[in-house]
Amino acid sequence: MTKLSVNINKIATLRNARGGNLPDVLKAAIDCERFGAQGITVHPRPDERHIRYQDVYDLKPLVTTEFNIEGNPEPAFIDLVIAVKPAQVTLVPDAHDALTSNHGWDTITHRKFLSEIINEFHKYGIRTSIFVDPDPRMVAGAAATGTERIELYTESYAAGYLKDRERAIEPFIAASEEAITCGLELNGGHDLNLDNLRYFTQKIPALKEVSIGHALIADALYYGMETTIQLYLRELKPWLPA
């Protein structure tokens, strides 16, 4: 079954909006695991507008499932990842002023850069994943960097799901098939939610992990965190109809 990694950035956003330590990001991570999450994801940005670098250090000894750190591999981020040594680092090409991640890597143009970064992380036993658009050329380019995984940027799927889900999933099926051919493992993330998650995971059966934050935290406002995580885990069960 595809694993669920909960991105806790939005919990940090709420904390930072008021100051202080409410809600407690560390407790939230522990609770997410206790409620069934199989991983914790954070995406620290240079302006620390949600997850702070210190949060990442503080989370490391507390996370007992898979710890995934996302971000643009700038020098400070690279130093953070090497110091913390998470199970996985996901390389995302987001600009400083980006509200949220909005595109994948051009793995052909940036092959040398990505290869050097990935080689550095591999020295410390950190699994790497590259955030890519659902384009077989970019998938093949990712494979050439030496990464173990890619994370498919699923915004276009989520945007087209309600109108025509068969058409929306097509490029992702093609990208996943290329990944399998290239020997890459697959993750997915961005705008996946309780409406579109099951269909996506059933059409991409090789999917190892999804990282979900915004929608899951928003749902938790209504259902509570424990119930929400269980609802998402239910959507990941492969034997349920899409």
HELIX and SHEET records of a PDB file:
HELIX    1   1 ASN A    9  ARG A   18  1                                  10    
HELIX    2   2 VAL A   25  ARG A   34  1                                  10    
HELIX    3   3 TYR A   53  LEU A   59  1                                   7    
HELIX    4   4 PRO A   75  VAL A   84  1                                  10    
HELIX    5   5 ARG A  111  HIS A  122  1                                  12    
HELIX    6   6 PRO A  136  ALA A  143  1                                   8    
HELIX    7   7 GLU A  155  CYS A  182  1                                  28    
HELIX    8   8 LEU A  197  LYS A  203  1                                   7    
HELIX    9   9 HIS A  214  TYR A  223  1                                  10    
HELIX   10  10 MET A  225  GLU A  235  1                                  11    
SHEET    1   A 9 LYS A   3  ASN A   7  0                                        
SHEET    2   A 9 GLY A  39  VAL A  42  1                                        
SHEET    3   A 9 GLU A  66  GLY A  71  1                                        
SHEET    4   A 9 GLN A  88  LEU A  91  1                                        
SHEET    5   A 9 ARG A 127  VAL A 132  1                                        
SHEET    6   A 9 ARG A 149  TYR A 153  1                                        
SHEET    7   A 9 GLU A 185  GLY A 189  1                                        
SHEET    8   A 9 LEU A 207  ILE A 212  1                                        
SHEET    9   A 9 LYS A   3  ASN A   7  1                                        
END                                                                             
